[in-house]
Amino acid sequence: MDKIKRTNKFMSLDIVKKVVTEAAEYGPTGYSLHMFGEPLMHPQWQETVKIIKKANRFNVIHLTTNGELLDTDVCKAIEASAIDKVFVSMTFFDWGLKLRIKQAKKIFKKTKLVARTYNNENIRGITMEKRQLHNFSDKLNSWSEIKVASKRYPCWKLWYTLAVTSDGDITLCCADYQMGLMMGNIKNRSLENIWGCEMVKSIHKEHREGKFNLSEIPCKDCDAWNVRPNIFLK
């Protein structure tokens, strides 16, 4: 994977509030507190969670972490927060992986949080997650563990995983780490305006028509579409 070119910084609470306030107009929303970053490094992650839940108590919050910062105090803070699900991601390459898992399990035993199985989505708690690796928007195919279907279909991410960076830039896909599908910035445009722009309409149309290598450069050889079933089954 190419080095991420975005500036390392934390999302301001002003951007959080603007995104959450505008999204609340459309009802309950799911929030994943990461985009190729470690959410627990944010000094105001607890305030962010409060803002999201205050906007709509039915909003769902998922937090994905590499587990490095999951000490007893952080686990207790998560337990006391309104986070619905915590995923300890195993999608990294590190000789200390086994040790990290062992340490995390010890931490969980010191709190009321329970490690849950991945397929039990209805129970709140911490999940030790092992996802299939995909090639991250057309990069590093050698990483991919995805068994690609014989016939490509439209990618679900382009309809469900709009992502906002710490700077407020918005991309149509959460796997688009280099922002090749950037549509605008939340600081000077609304979510409604961005989601209804011609770029989004064009990309949606191309995917529905089976044209996966035109304007959407990051989509050309990406295999993340195959992680979920075809949402456009006829």
C-alpha positions in Angstrom: 0.0 0.0 0.0 1.3 3.5 -0.8 2.0 5.7 2.1 -1.0 7.8 3.1 -0.4 11.3 2.1 -2.9 13.0 4.3 -1.7 15.2 7.2 -1.6 13.4 10.6 -4.1 15.2 12.8 -7.2 14.7 14.9 -10.7 15.6 13.7 -12.0 18.6 15.5 -15.3 18.5 17.5 -16.6 21.2 15.2 -16.4 18.9 12.2 -17.8 16.0 14.3 -20.8 18.1 15.3 -21.4 19.3 11.7 -21.4 15.8 10.3 -23.5 14.3 13.0 -26.0 17.2 13.0 -26.6 17.0 9.2 -26.7 13.2 9.3 -29.3 13.3 12.0 -31.8 14.8 9.6 -32.0 11.4 7.9 -32.6 9.3 11.0 -30.4 6.8 12.8 -26.9 6.4 11.3 -24.0 4.0 11.8 -20.6 5.5 12.7 -17.3 3.8 12.5 -14.7 5.8 14.4 -11.7 5.3 12.1 -10.4 5.7 8.5 -7.0 4.0 8.5 -6.3 5.5 11.9 -6.3 4.6 15.5 -9.4 6.2 17.2 -8.2 5.7 20.7 -5.3 8.1 20.1 -7.9 10.9 19.7 -7.8 12.9 23.0 -11.5 13.6 22.7 -12.9 10.2 21.6 -15.2 10.1 24.5 -16.7 13.5 23.7 -17.1 12.4 20.1 -19.2 9.4 21.2 -21.4 11.6 23.4 -22.0 14.0 20.4 -23.1 11.1 18.2 -25.4 9.6 20.7 -26.9 12.9 21.7 -27.9 13.6 18.1 -29.9 10.4 18.0 -29.9 7.8 20.7 -30.4 5.1 18.0 -27.2 6.0 16.3 -24.9 3.0 16.2 -21.2 3.4 17.0 -18.4 0.9 16.1 -14.9 1.5 17.2 -12.1 -0.5 15.5 -8.7 -0.5 17.2 -5.4 -2.3 16.8 -5.5 -3.0 20.6 -2.3 -1.2 21.5 -4.0 1.3 23.8 -6.5 -1.1 25.4 -5.2 -0.9 29.0 -7.6 -1.4 31.9 -8.5 2.3 32.2 -9.4 2.6 28.5 -11.4 -0.6 28.7 -13.4 0.8 31.6 -13.9 4.1 29.7 -15.3 2.2 26.7 -17.5 0.2 29.0 -18.9 3.4 30.5 -19.4 5.0 27.1 -22.2 4.5 24.6 -20.1 2.6 22.1 -22.1 -0.3 20.7 -19.3 -2.5 19.5 -15.5 -2.6 19.7 -13.5 -4.5 17.2 -9.9 -5.5 18.0 -8.7 -5.8 14.4 -6.3 -8.5 13.4 -5.7 -7.1 9.9 -2.1 -6.1 10.4 1.3 -7.7 10.0 3.2 -7.9 13.3 5.2 -10.6 14.9 3.8 -9.4 18.2 0.3 -10.4 17.1 0.0 -13.4 19.4 1.3 -11.4 22.4 -1.1 -8.6 21.7 -4.1 -11.0 21.7 -2.9 -12.6 24.9 -2.5 -9.2 26.6 -6.0 -8.0 25.4 -7.7 -11.1 26.8 -6.0 -10.5 30.1 -7.3 -6.9 30.1 -10.9 -8.0 29.3 -10.9 -10.3 32.3 -10.2 -7.3 34.5 -13.4 -5.5 33.3 -17.0 -6.5 32.8 -16.4 -6.4 29.0 -16.6 -9.8 27.4 -15.0 -11.0 24.2 -17.8 -12.0 21.9 -17.9 -14.1 18.7 -17.9 -12.1 15.5 -21.2 -13.5 14.3 -23.1 -12.4 17.5 -23.8 -8.8 16.4 -26.7 -8.3 18.9 -24.5 -8.4 22.0 -22.6 -5.3 23.1 -19.0 -6.0 23.9 -15.6 -6.5 22.5 -15.0 -8.6 19.4 -11.6 -10.2 18.4 -12.0 -9.6 14.7 -10.2 -11.3 11.9 -11.4 -9.9 8.5 -10.4 -11.0 5.1 -7.8 -8.6 3.7 -8.7 -6.9 0.5 -6.5 -4.8 -1.7 -7.5 -1.3 -0.4 -8.8 0.4 -3.5 -6.7 -1.0 -6.2 -3.4 -1.3 -4.3 -1.2 -4.2 -3.1 -3.1 -7.1 -4.7 -0.6 -9.5 -3.1 -2.3 -8.8 0.3 -5.8 -9.8 -0.8 -7.4 -12.9 0.8 -10.7 -12.3 -1.1 -11.9 -15.1 -3.3 -13.4 -13.0 -6.1 -16.7 -14.0 -7.7 -16.7 -15.0 -11.4 -18.7 -11.9 -12.3 -18.3 -8.5 -10.8 -21.2 -6.6 -9.5 -21.7 -3.0 -8.1 -19.8 -2.2 -4.9 -22.0 -1.8 -1.8 -19.4 0.6 -0.3 -20.3 3.3 -2.8 -23.9 3.4 -1.3 -23.2 2.8 2.4 -19.7 3.8 3.5 -19.2 7.5 2.9 -16.1 8.6 4.8 -15.0 11.9 6.4 -11.3 12.5 7.1 -9.9 14.5 10.0 -9.7 17.6 7.7 -13.4 17.3 6.7 -12.7 15.9 3.2 -15.4 13.5 2.1 -14.9 10.4 -0.1 -17.5 8.0 -1.4 -15.8 4.9 -0.1 -14.1 4.1 3.3 -11.5 2.0 1.5 -10.4 5.0 -0.6 -7.3 5.9 1.6 -5.7 8.2 -1.0 -9.0 10.1 -1.5 -9.3 9.3 -5.2 -13.1 9.7 -4.9 -13.1 12.9 -2.9 -16.3 14.8 -3.4 -15.8 18.0 -1.3 -15.3 19.2 2.2 -17.9 19.3 5.0 -16.6 22.6 6.2 -17.9 24.4 3.1 -20.5 22.1 1.7 -23.4 20.1 3.2 -23.8 16.4 3.2 -26.9 16.7 1.2 -25.1 18.8 -1.4 -22.2 16.4 -1.6 -24.2 13.2 -1.8 -26.4 14.7 -4.5 -23.5 15.9 -6.7 -23.0 14.8 -10.3 -19.8 12.9 -9.4 -21.8 10.5 -7.1 -24.6 10.1 -9.6 -22.1 9.3 -12.4 -20.2 6.7 -10.3 -23.4 5.0 -9.1 -24.6 4.9 -12.7 -21.3 3.4 -14.0 -21.4 0.7 -11.3 -25.0 -0.2 -12.0 -24.1 -0.5 -15.7 -21.1 -2.7 -15.0 -18.5 -0.1 -16.0 -16.0 -0.3 -13.2 -12.9 1.3 -14.8 -14.1 4.6 -16.0 -14.1 7.8 -13.8 -13.7 6.0 -10.5 -9.9 5.3 -10.6 -9.6 3.6 -7.2 -12.3 1.1 -8.1 -10.7 -0.3 -11.3 -9.0 -3.4 -9.8 -10.3 -3.2 -6.2 -11.8 -6.4 -4.8 -13.5 -4.9 -1.7 -16.8 -5.1 -3.5 -16.7 -8.9 -3.2 -16.7 -8.7 0.7 -20.5 -8.4 0.7 -23.3 -9.9 -1.5 -24.7 -8.1 -4.5 -27.2 -5.5 -3.3 -28.6 -5.2 -6.8 -29.8 -8.7 -7.2 -32.5 -9.0 -9.9 
